[in-house]
Structures are given as structure tokens and as C-alpha cells.
């Protein structure tokens, strides 16, 4: 459901509150445009939860991947030091 705002009435109200005419008109127009957005353009909690779940999965995969890579590097380093110690 889109809300309809009388921008002329709103601008006059803003002018009465001390805004300059150009500021009052701009503010009224901006509010009217913002409130006339369709529901499809709005972000919902369910959408954000879905996006957060995707990001969480990405972070977990990255963390696990980096841990596996760290273990591989440490094992390779340990084998390299054993190799160096054997040749000394």
C-alpha cells in the first residue's frame, strides 16, 4: 500500500516551521518519493536473514579453508626441518 502525500501542503507546513521555500519543497518531494516506494523495493527481515546466512556460510568456508592451509604449511615446514636436520 503506497502512501500519498500532499507535497504542496507538506511544503507549506515546512515553510511555516521556518524552512526556506526551496528547502521545504525539496524535503516534501523527497518524503513523497521515499514513501511511494513499492513493497517489492523494500528490504525485509527474511531477506536480511537469508543474506546473513549466505555470508555466514562464506565466512565459515573461508575460515576452514585457511585452517586447512595452515596445517598443510605447518606439516610441510616440519618435514622440511626434519630434512635439514638429517643432512646436518
N, C-alpha and C positions, 0 to 999 in steps of 0.2 A: 504494500500500500504506500503510494507516494504522497507526501505531504505537500500541499500547495501553500505557498507563502505570497502574500501581497507585498511585493517588493517596494512599491511606492509608499504604502502605509509604514512598512518597516523603516525605510529610509527617512521618512518624516519623523518617526519616533527617535531614530538615532540623532537626527539633527536637533530635535528638542532636548536631547540629553547632552548636547554640546559638541557633537561631531561636526566637522566641516562637511559641506554638501557632497563633495566628491568622495570623501571617506564614507559617509553614510550610505551613498548609493552603491559603492563598491562592496561594503560589508553586507548590505541587504542582498545584493546579487550573489555574492559568494555563499551566503547561508542558503539561499534558494537553490542554488546548484548542488550544494552538498546534501541537502535534504531530499532532492529529487532523484538521487541515485537509485537504481533498481536493486532489488534484493539479490539478484544474481551477482552484482558487483561487490557485495559486502562479504567480508571475511567472517566466518562463523567459528565457534569454538571447536566444532567437529573437524573443520578444515585444518585449524591450527594444530589440533591433537594429531591428525594424520601427518602433517608436515614434521611435527616434532618427533614422531615415531620413526619416520624415514631418516631424519638427521641423527637420532639416537643410534639407529642401526648402522649408519655410516661411520659414526664415531667408534662404536664397538668393533666393527670390522677393521678400522684403521689401527686401533689400539692393539688388537690381537695380532694383526699383521706385523706391526712394529715389534711386538714382543717376540714373535717367532723369528723375525730377522735378527734381533738382538741375540737370541740364543744361538742361532747359526753362526753369527760373528764370534761369539764367545767360544764356542766349540772349535771353530777354525783357529782362533788365536791360541787356545790351549794346545791343539795339535801342533801348531807352528812352534810354540815354545818347547814342546817335547822334542820336536825335530831338531831344534837348535841345541838343546841340552845334550842330545845324543851325539851330535857332531863335535861337541866341545871337548 
